[in-house]
Amino acid sequence: MSVPQALSTQGDGDETESIHQSAPVGLAPEDITPRWSALMDGPVLLTACHKMDPNATLVKLSILMCAYNEERTIVQAIDEVLAEDYPCDMELIVVDDGSTDATPALLAHVNDPRVIIHRHPGNLGKGASLLSAVSIASGTHILPFDADLEYASEDITRIIHPVLKGRCDVVYGVRIFGFNTVYHSYRYAVGNRLLTRMANVLFNAYLSDLHTCMKLIPLAMFKSLNLRESGFGLDTEVTAMLLKAGVRPFEVPVSYYSRSHAEGKKINWRDAIRCVSILFRVRLLRSSRPEVLTASREGAEQVGVVVAESAAPGWGTVRALGVRDEGQPNAAVTS
C-alpha cells in the first residue's frame, strides 16, 4: 500500500535537502520572531488581525500529523493532505506514537519528498507526539492535523490565507456546532462548548472552539511557550498560554466529521477534568503574562531528541521523558 505523490506547486528544488533550512528563502531569522517576543516589555494585547510586515507573508507550512493505531485511516489522511494545492511551501511530519497495529507497516510505504516520518518506541501520548513533530519542523508556521479523518484537508488552505495576506499571526479552524459538522455524542459536543466558555471567562476571550485540532501558529511562538503537558492536555495548555499572553486567534469555520469510540476515538471524561485543571493552572500563574521567549530554530536538526535545546524552559519537562524518534528509512528523513 503506498501513498501516491501528488502534484506539487512548490518548485523543482530538492525538498529533502531543504527540510531543515532555518527559514524559507528570502526570510531572515528576525522576520520569523515578530511582536510576540516583546510581550514581557509591557501589557501588550495581540489581536488576530493587524497590518504585518510584508516579509511575514513568506510562509512555509509544517503540517503535523500524530497517529496511534490508525491503520484504518492513516493512508487516506496522508493522501488527502498531499493532494491539496497549497499556496505556499509545505511539509508533512507524521509521528507514529508506538502503534501496535498495521500503522507502521503502512507508513513504511510512504514515498514523498515532502513527508517526514518518525516513530516513538512506545505510546507516549499525543502531546509528546506533537512536540516531537514540532522539534523537527522547518516551517514558519505549524498546523496539527489528525490522522483519523475527522477534519477535512481542503480547509487547510482556507486557514492559511489570512496569514498569507499579512492580516494574522494565529488562525484557528473552528467547528461551529450545527454547521458543517456531525457529532456522534451530544455529551462531547456540549462538553467542548462548556470548556470553551470556561476558557473565555477565565481569560476574557471569545473563542468558538477551544479544542479544535487545527491551530495555525508561528513555529517560533509555539516553541517559546512554557509547555508541560505530554498527553491530550497539551491542546488545552497551548491555547490557555496564548490567551494568557494576550493572543487572540482569528477564527475560520471548518468541517468536522466526528467518530465514535467504536471507530477509534480515544479522548474521554478524564481528559475533560484534566482540561479544567490546566485552564485554572495557567490562569493562576503568578506573572500577569507567561514568559514568552524568542525561540531559536537551531535545535530542529537534532533528530534523536524531541525537544530542541533552544526551546523555552518548559520543554525540559518533556525532554526528561527521554522521548526519542526512530526515523523511517523509506521517507524523507533526517537521520
C-alpha positions as CSV (number, residue, x, y, z in Angstrom):
1,M,0.0,0.0,0.0
2,S,1.5,3.3,-0.9
3,V,0.8,7.0,-0.8
4,P,0.9,8.4,-4.3
5,Q,2.9,11.5,-4.9
6,A,0.6,14.5,-5.5
7,L,1.3,17.3,-7.9
8,S,3.4,19.9,-6.1
9,T,3.5,23.7,-6.8
10,Q,6.5,24.1,-4.5
11,G,9.1,24.3,-7.2
12,D,11.8,22.0,-8.6
13,G,14.2,22.2,-5.7
14,D,15.4,19.2,-3.6
15,E,12.8,19.1,-0.9
16,T,14.8,16.5,1.2
17,E,17.9,18.6,1.4
18,S,15.9,21.8,2.3
19,I,13.9,20.2,5.2
20,H,16.0,21.8,7.9
21,Q,16.7,25.2,6.4
22,S,16.5,27.8,9.2
23,A,13.9,29.8,7.2
24,P,12.4,29.9,3.7
25,V,14.5,31.6,1.0
26,G,14.2,35.4,1.4
27,L,13.1,35.3,5.0
28,A,15.6,36.5,7.5
29,P,15.6,34.9,11.0
30,E,14.5,38.2,12.6
31,D,11.4,38.1,10.4
32,I,10.0,35.0,12.0
33,T,10.1,36.3,15.6
34,P,7.9,39.4,15.4
35,R,5.9,41.2,18.1
36,W,5.2,38.4,20.5
37,S,8.9,38.3,21.5
38,A,8.3,41.7,23.2
39,L,5.4,40.5,25.4
40,M,7.4,40.9,28.7
41,D,8.1,44.5,27.9
42,G,4.6,45.6,28.9
43,P,0.9,44.6,28.8
44,V,0.6,44.1,25.1
45,L,-2.6,42.6,23.7
46,L,-2.1,40.8,20.4
47,T,-5.1,40.7,18.3
48,A,-5.5,38.3,15.4
49,C,-6.0,40.9,12.7
50,H,-3.5,43.7,12.0
51,K,-1.1,45.1,9.4
52,M,2.0,43.0,9.3
53,D,5.5,43.4,7.8
54,P,5.3,42.2,4.1
55,N,8.1,39.8,4.7
56,A,6.0,38.0,7.3
57,T,3.8,36.7,4.4
58,L,6.6,34.4,3.2
59,V,5.3,31.2,4.7
60,K,6.3,27.6,4.9
61,L,3.7,25.4,6.4
62,S,4.6,22.4,8.6
63,I,1.6,20.1,8.9
64,L,1.9,17.8,12.0
65,M,0.1,14.5,12.0
66,C,0.2,12.4,15.1
67,A,-1.0,8.8,14.8
68,Y,-1.6,5.9,17.2
69,N,-3.2,2.7,15.9
70,E,-4.8,4.5,12.9
71,E,-4.4,1.7,10.3
72,R,-7.9,2.3,9.1
73,T,-7.4,6.0,8.1
74,I,-3.7,6.8,8.0
75,V,-3.1,6.2,4.3
76,Q,-6.2,8.2,3.2
77,A,-5.3,11.0,5.6
78,I,-1.8,11.4,4.2
79,D,-3.1,11.1,0.6
80,E,-5.6,13.9,1.1
81,V,-3.2,16.2,2.7
82,L,-0.6,15.8,-0.1
83,A,-3.3,16.1,-2.8
84,E,-4.1,19.7,-1.8
85,D,-2.9,22.6,-3.9
86,Y,-1.1,24.8,-1.4
87,P,-0.4,28.5,-1.9
88,C,2.9,28.2,-0.1
89,D,5.8,25.7,0.5
90,M,4.8,22.8,2.8
91,E,6.0,19.7,4.6
92,L,4.1,16.9,6.3
93,I,5.6,15.4,9.5
94,V,4.0,12.2,10.7
95,V,4.7,10.8,14.2
96,D,3.7,7.3,14.9
97,D,3.3,7.2,18.6
98,G,4.2,3.5,19.1
99,S,1.3,2.0,17.2
100,T,0.8,-1.8,17.7
101,D,-1.4,-2.3,14.6
102,A,-0.5,-2.1,10.9
103,T,0.2,1.7,11.0
104,P,4.0,1.3,11.0
105,A,3.8,-1.1,8.0
106,L,1.6,1.3,6.1
107,L,3.9,4.3,6.8
108,A,6.8,2.2,5.5
109,H,5.4,2.6,2.0
110,V,5.1,6.4,2.1
111,N,7.4,7.8,-0.6
112,D,7.1,11.6,-1.0
113,P,9.9,14.1,-0.5
114,R,7.5,16.4,1.4
115,V,6.9,13.8,4.1
116,I,9.0,13.1,7.2
117,I,8.1,10.1,9.3
118,H,9.2,9.4,12.9
119,R,8.2,6.6,15.3
120,H,8.2,6.6,19.1
121,P,9.3,3.3,20.6
122,G,6.2,3.3,22.8
123,N,2.9,5.1,23.3
124,L,4.0,8.4,24.9
125,G,0.8,10.5,24.4
126,K,-0.5,12.9,21.8
127,G,1.2,15.9,23.3
128,A,4.6,14.2,23.3
129,S,4.0,13.3,19.6
130,L,3.2,16.8,18.7
131,L,6.3,18.1,20.5
132,S,8.4,15.6,18.6
133,A,6.9,16.9,15.3
134,V,7.5,20.5,16.3
135,S,11.1,19.8,17.2
136,I,11.9,18.8,13.6
137,A,9.6,21.2,11.8
138,S,11.3,23.6,9.4
139,G,8.4,25.8,8.5
140,T,7.5,29.3,9.7
141,H,4.1,28.0,10.9
142,I,2.8,24.7,12.2
143,L,-0.7,23.2,11.9
144,P,-1.7,20.0,13.6
145,F,-3.9,17.7,11.6
146,D,-5.4,14.5,12.9
147,A,-4.9,11.2,11.1
148,D,-8.5,10.0,11.8
149,L,-10.2,11.9,9.0
150,E,-12.3,14.0,11.4
151,Y,-11.1,17.1,9.7
152,A,-11.0,17.9,6.0
153,S,-7.8,18.7,4.3
154,E,-9.4,21.2,1.9
155,D,-9.9,23.5,4.9
156,I,-6.1,23.9,5.4
157,T,-5.7,26.4,2.5
158,R,-8.6,28.5,3.9
159,I,-7.0,28.6,7.3
160,I,-3.6,29.8,5.9
161,H,-4.9,32.5,3.6
162,P,-5.3,35.2,6.4
163,V,-1.6,34.7,7.3
164,L,-0.5,34.9,3.6
165,K,-2.4,38.2,3.3
166,G,-0.5,39.6,6.2
167,R,-3.5,40.0,8.4
168,C,-3.0,37.4,11.2
169,D,-0.4,35.5,13.2
170,V,-2.6,32.8,14.7
171,V,-5.6,31.2,13.0
172,Y,-7.9,28.6,14.4
173,G,-10.1,26.4,12.2
174,V,-13.2,26.2,14.4
175,R,-16.1,23.8,14.5
176,I,-19.4,25.6,14.6
177,F,-22.0,23.5,16.3
178,G,-24.7,22.7,13.8
179,F,-22.9,23.9,10.7
180,N,-20.8,21.6,8.5
181,T,-20.3,19.3,11.5
182,V,-21.6,15.9,12.7
183,Y,-21.2,14.7,16.3
184,H,-21.7,11.1,17.5
185,S,-22.1,12.3,21.1
186,Y,-24.1,15.1,22.5
187,R,-22.0,15.0,25.6
188,Y,-18.8,15.6,23.7
189,A,-20.3,18.5,21.7
190,V,-21.7,20.2,24.8
191,G,-18.7,19.4,26.9
192,N,-16.4,21.2,24.4
193,R,-18.8,24.2,24.4
194,L,-18.7,24.4,28.2
195,L,-14.9,24.1,28.4
196,T,-14.6,26.8,25.7
197,R,-16.9,29.1,27.7
198,M,-14.9,28.4,30.8
199,A,-11.7,29.4,29.0
200,N,-13.4,32.6,27.7
201,V,-14.4,33.6,31.2
202,L,-11.0,32.9,32.7
203,F,-9.1,34.7,30.0
204,N,-11.6,37.4,28.9
205,A,-11.6,35.9,25.4
206,Y,-14.3,34.9,22.9
207,L,-13.2,31.7,21.3
208,S,-15.7,29.5,19.5
209,D,-13.8,26.2,19.8
210,L,-11.2,25.6,22.5
211,H,-10.3,22.1,21.4
212,T,-10.1,22.3,17.6
213,C,-7.2,20.4,16.3
214,M,-6.5,22.9,13.5
215,K,-4.4,25.6,15.2
216,L,-2.2,27.5,12.8
217,I,0.6,29.0,15.0
218,P,4.0,30.5,14.1
219,L,6.7,27.9,15.0
220,A,8.8,30.4,17.0
221,M,5.8,31.4,19.0
222,F,4.9,27.8,19.8
223,K,8.4,26.9,20.8
224,S,8.5,29.9,23.2
225,L,5.6,28.7,25.2
226,N,6.4,27.2,28.6
227,L,4.6,23.9,27.9
228,R,4.4,21.0,30.4
229,E,1.8,18.6,29.2
230,S,2.5,15.4,27.2
231,G,-1.0,14.0,26.7
232,F,-4.2,15.4,25.3
233,G,-3.8,18.2,27.8
234,L,-1.2,19.9,25.6
235,D,-4.0,21.0,23.3
236,T,-5.7,22.9,26.2
237,E,-2.4,24.2,27.5
238,V,-1.3,25.8,24.2
239,T,-4.5,27.8,23.9
240,A,-4.5,28.8,27.5
241,M,-0.9,30.0,27.3
242,L,-1.7,32.0,24.2
243,L,-4.8,33.6,25.7
244,K,-2.8,34.3,28.9
245,A,-0.2,36.1,26.8
246,G,-2.9,38.2,25.2
247,V,-3.0,36.4,21.8
248,R,-6.5,36.3,20.2
249,P,-6.7,33.8,17.3
250,F,-8.5,34.6,14.1
251,E,-11.2,32.0,13.5
252,V,-12.1,30.3,10.3
253,P,-15.1,27.8,10.2
254,V,-14.1,24.2,9.2
255,S,-15.9,20.9,8.6
256,Y,-15.9,18.2,11.2
257,Y,-16.8,14.5,10.9
258,S,-16.8,13.1,14.5
259,R,-16.1,9.5,15.1
260,S,-17.2,7.3,17.9
261,H,-15.2,5.3,20.4
262,A,-16.0,2.2,18.4
263,E,-14.4,3.8,15.5
264,G,-11.2,4.7,17.4
265,K,-11.9,7.9,19.3
266,K,-9.6,8.0,22.3
267,I,-10.4,11.1,24.4
268,N,-12.6,10.5,27.5
269,W,-14.1,12.2,30.5
270,R,-10.7,12.1,32.4
271,D,-9.3,14.4,29.7
272,A,-12.1,16.9,30.3
273,I,-11.2,17.0,34.0
274,R,-7.5,17.5,33.1
275,C,-8.5,20.3,30.8
276,V,-10.2,22.2,33.7
277,S,-7.2,21.8,35.9
278,I,-4.9,23.1,33.1
279,L,-7.1,26.1,32.5
280,F,-7.0,27.1,36.1
281,R,-3.3,26.4,36.5
282,V,-2.4,28.6,33.6
283,R,-4.8,31.3,34.7
284,L,-3.4,31.4,38.2
285,L,0.2,31.7,37.1
286,R,1.9,34.4,39.2
287,S,3.0,36.7,36.4
288,S,0.4,38.7,34.7
289,R,1.5,37.1,31.5
290,P,3.6,34.0,30.9
291,E,7.1,34.3,29.8
292,V,7.0,34.2,26.0
293,L,10.6,34.0,24.6
294,T,12.0,34.2,21.2
295,A,12.8,30.7,20.2
296,S,15.8,29.7,18.1
297,R,15.4,27.2,15.3
298,E,18.8,25.6,15.6
299,G,17.5,22.6,17.6
300,A,15.3,21.5,14.7
301,E,18.2,19.5,13.3
302,Q,18.5,17.3,16.4
303,V,16.7,14.3,15.2
304,G,17.0,12.0,18.2
305,V,15.6,14.4,20.8
306,V,12.1,15.6,21.0
307,V,12.9,18.9,22.4
308,A,15.4,21.3,20.8
309,E,17.9,22.7,23.3
310,S,17.0,26.2,22.1
311,A,13.4,25.9,23.1
312,A,11.8,27.6,26.1
313,P,12.5,26.2,29.6
314,G,9.2,24.4,29.9
315,W,10.2,22.0,27.2
316,G,12.7,20.5,29.6
317,T,9.8,18.6,31.2
318,V,9.2,16.8,28.0
319,R,12.9,16.3,27.4
320,A,13.1,14.5,30.7
321,L,10.7,11.8,29.4
322,G,13.6,10.5,27.3
323,V,11.4,10.6,24.2
324,R,13.3,9.7,21.0
325,D,12.2,9.3,17.5
326,E,13.1,6.5,15.1
327,G,13.4,7.8,11.6
328,Q,11.8,5.7,8.9
329,P,14.3,4.9,6.1
330,N,11.8,5.0,3.4
331,A,10.6,8.6,3.9
332,A,12.4,11.9,3.7
333,V,14.3,11.6,7.0
334,T,16.8,13.5,9.0
335,S,19.0,10.7,10.2
